[in-house]
């Protein structure tokens, strides 16, 4: 049973989390390069939010959105 848990430890520490160790060490030399993945996620989320806001404004201008304050009919 102990070898099973040591195998799980080896998988996570020595294989799956090695890129995180590499990014942690890179942060000491170049902060911008170490946080590139974060910036990519921020850009993707910003573009998605802009698209969502654009779609909301299209529906609002066509009067297709329902401005009902209750979420379900049983709440009325």
KEKE-3310 file (N, C-alpha, C; in steps of 0.2 Angstrom, whole numbers, plus 5000, padded with zeros to 4 digits):
npx = (5004:5010:5019:5010:5005:5017:5020:5010:5014:5026:5021:5014:5023:5035:5032:5019:5019:5031:5032:5027:5037:5047:5042:5041:5055:5059:5053:5061:5070:5064:5050:5039:5040:5037:5024:5017:5007:4997:4993:4989:4977:4970:4968:4960:4949:4944:4941:4931:4922:4919:4913:4902:4895:4893:4884:4873:4870:4865:4853:4846:4844:4835:4824:4822:4826:4821:4816:4812:4811:4810:4817:4810:4794:4787:4791:4784)
npy = (4994:5006:5008:5012:5024:5031:5030:5038:5050:5052:5053:5065:5075:5073:5073:5078:5091:5097:5107:5118:5120:5124:5136:5143:5145:5152:5164:5172:5177:5182:5190:5193:5183:5172:5174:5173:5163:5167:5180:5176:5169:5180:5188:5180:5179:5192:5195:5186:5191:5204:5199:5193:5205:5212:5204:5204:5218:5217:5209:5217:5229:5224:5221:5208:5203:5197:5206:5201:5200:5189:5173:5161:5154:5150:5158:5169)
npz = (5000:5003:4993:4983:4986:4986:4973:4967:4973:4966:4953:4953:4959:4952:4939:4934:4940:4937:4927:4934:4944:4935:4930:4942:4945:4934:4937:4945:4937:4925:4926:4917:4907:4915:4918:4907:4903:4911:4907:4894:4897:4903:4892:4884:4892:4892:4879:4877:4886:4880:4868:4873:4879:4868:4861:4871:4869:4856:4857:4866:4858:4849:4856:4861:4873:4889:4903:4915:4933:4941:4942:4939:4935:4946:4956:4956)
capx = (5000:5014:5021:5005:5005:5024:5019:5005:5018:5031:5018:5012:5029:5041:5030:5014:5020:5037:5031:5026:5043:5051:5039:5043:5062:5059:5050:5066:5074:5060:5043:5035:5040:5034:5017:5014:5001:4991:4991:4985:4970:4967:4966:4955:4943:4942:4938:4924:4917:4917:4908:4896:4892:4890:4878:4868:4867:4861:4847:4842:4842:4830:4819:4822:4828:4816:4818:4808:4815:4810:4820:4806:4787:4784:4793:4779)
capy = (5000:5012:5009:5015:5031:5034:5031:5044:5056:5052:5056:5072:5079:5073:5073:5083:5098:5100:5114:5123:5122:5128:5143:5147:5147:5157:5170:5175:5180:5186:5190:5193:5177:5167:5175:5173:5159:5171:5185:5173:5168:5186:5191:5176:5180:5199:5194:5182:5196:5209:5196:5193:5211:5214:5200:5207:5224:5216:5207:5223:5233:5220:5220:5201:5200:5197:5209:5199:5200:5183:5168:5155:5156:5148:5163:5175)
capz = (5000:5004:4986:4979:4988:4984:4965:4966:4974:4961:4947:4954:4961:4948:4932:4932:4943:4935:4923:4939:4947:4930:4930:4949:4945:4929:4939:4948:4931:4920:4928:4911:4904:4919:4919:4900:4903:4915:4902:4889:4900:4904:4885:4882:4896:4890:4872:4878:4889:4875:4864:4877:4880:4861:4860:4875:4866:4850:4859:4869:4853:4845:4861:4862:4880:4894:4909:4921:4938:4944:4938:4938:4936:4953:4961:4955)
cpx = (5004:5017:5016:5005:5012:5023:5015:5010:5023:5027:5016:5018:5034:5039:5025:5015:5027:5037:5030:5032:5047:5048:5041:5050:5063:5057:5056:5070:5070:5053:5038:5034:5036:5027:5013:5007:4995:4989:4987:4978:4967:4964:4960:4948:4940:4939:4931:4919:4915:4912:4902:4892:4889:4884:4872:4865:4863:4854:4843:4840:4836:4824:4817:4823:4822:4819:4814:4813:4815:4813:4815:4799:4784:4786:4788:4773)
cpy = (5006:5013:5013:5022:5035:5034:5037:5050:5057:5055:5063:5077:5079:5073:5078:5090:5101:5106:5120:5125:5126:5135:5147:5149:5152:5164:5175:5179:5184:5185:5189:5187:5171:5168:5175:5169:5163:5176:5182:5172:5174:5189:5186:5178:5187:5199:5191:5187:5201:5206:5195:5199:5213:5210:5202:5213:5223:5214:5212:5227:5230:5219:5212:5198:5201:5200:5207:5198:5193:5177:5162:5157:5154:5153:5169:5175)
cpz = (5000:4997:4982:4980:4986:4976:4964:4968:4969:4955:4948:4955:4955:4940:4931:4935:4941:4931:4928:4942:4942:4930:4937:4948:4940:4932:4942:4943:4927:4922:4922:4908:4908:4919:4912:4900:4906:4910:4896:4891:4901:4897:4883:4885:4894:4884:4873:4881:4884:4870:4867:4878:4873:4860:4864:4872:4860:4852:4862:4864:4849:4850:4862:4869:4884:4900:4915:4927:4942:4939:4935:4939:4943:4958:4961:4960)
residu = (UNK:UNK:UNK:UNK:UNK:UNK:UNK:UNK:UNK:UNK:UNK:UNK:UNK:UNK:UNK:UNK:UNK:UNK:UNK:UNK:UNK:UNK:UNK:UNK:UNK:UNK:UNK:UNK:UNK:UNK:UNK:UNK:UNK:UNK:UNK:UNK:UNK:UNK:UNK:UNK:UNK:UNK:UNK:UNK:UNK:UNK:UNK:UNK:UNK:UNK:UNK:UNK:UNK:UNK:UNK:UNK:UNK:UNK:UNK:UNK:UNK:UNK:UNK:UNK:UNK:UNK:UNK:UNK:UNK:UNK:UNK:UNK:UNK:UNK:UNK:UNK)
# end
